[in-house]
């Protein structure tokens, strides 16, 4: 992947993924705040898990994106 059109397409995919996952994270955070206000421990844990899974997905995407653009070696996601 080194043509200009490939780079542009990759940037568009990354931007859309970022936009969507930030929106989802915001929703999860809102639900977490509601659960905390209600002192609903089960729901608090559920929302925290959702946020952590989303965080992991974002890190995996970031690492994959860097590898695809050859800005990081495969498997080097330490700073994702």
C-alpha positions, 0 to 999 in steps of 0.5 A, a space after each residue: 500500500 503506497 499509492 496515493 489513492 491507497 493512502 487516501 482510502 486508508 485515511 478515510 477508513 481510519 477517520 470513519 472508524 474513529 468517528 463511529 467508535 468515539 460516538 459509541 464510546 460516548 454512548 457507553 460513557 453516558 450509560 456508565 454515568 447513569 448506572 453510577 448515579 443509580 448505584 447499579 453495580 452490575 450495570 456499572 461493570 457491564 458498561 466498563 467492560 464495553 468501554 474496555 472492549 471498545 478501547 481494545 478494538 481501537 488499539 487493534 485497528 490502530 496497530 493494523 493501520 500502522 502496519 498497513 501503512 508500514 509505519 510499524 512492524 507487524 506485531 509492534 503495537 506497543 504505542 497504539 
